[in-house]
Amino acid sequence: KVTADMKTKNMTDKPVLEAKAKPVAGSSKASSSAPAAKKPANTYLSKGTWFVEYHEGAHNIKLENVQLKENIYILKCKDATITIPDKCKSVQVDACNKVTIIFKSIVSVFEIFNSQRIRIDCQESVPSIAIDKSAGVIVQLSRAAVANPPALITSSITEVNLTVPGPTDEDDPVEIPLPEQYETKLVPGQYKLTTEAVKHSSN
């Protein structure tokens, strides 16, 4: 039998709930509001790959000792110019902004992803150029590179242009915008699709 003094509402030894301390203004973790520390610019070779990282405002970066079998990875550079005078295996540009890359020749592929306002200048040859999730990219080919033009593979791009020499050396270069939108249709009775670039002008 439960007696009256055993009921919770009448208990004299009720547990006292401690009041939670209110957070003091400005006591939140500094990491949530403070900007990330700026990492130092660095260029180094590691396991067959040249890393060019965090350069900002540098326009005289020249990779003079790159070998044919080596790759180049350019990460988070801003307002920079990078020159690759010798032939290399591949180049990757990741999370860069306002960067120009001038290169002689590439054996495999030149890749650009997660970047803005990138300009690449191919002086001799590159088999393939892949651009993903990037905007404001200019691909400039020399007359020698146009003789054997690269395959251009793109996805999620805006304002990407290919620049090639005019018919003669006296003519201005010709700028050709790459398609950004496509129209896909089902072929009736054939169970396949056809895809064409959407044209926005008569040019």
Summary of the structure (lengths in Angstrom):
residues: 203
radius of gyration: 29.0
end to end distance: 95.2
largest distance: 108.7
contacts: 508
relative contact order: 0.08
helix: 7%
strand: 47%
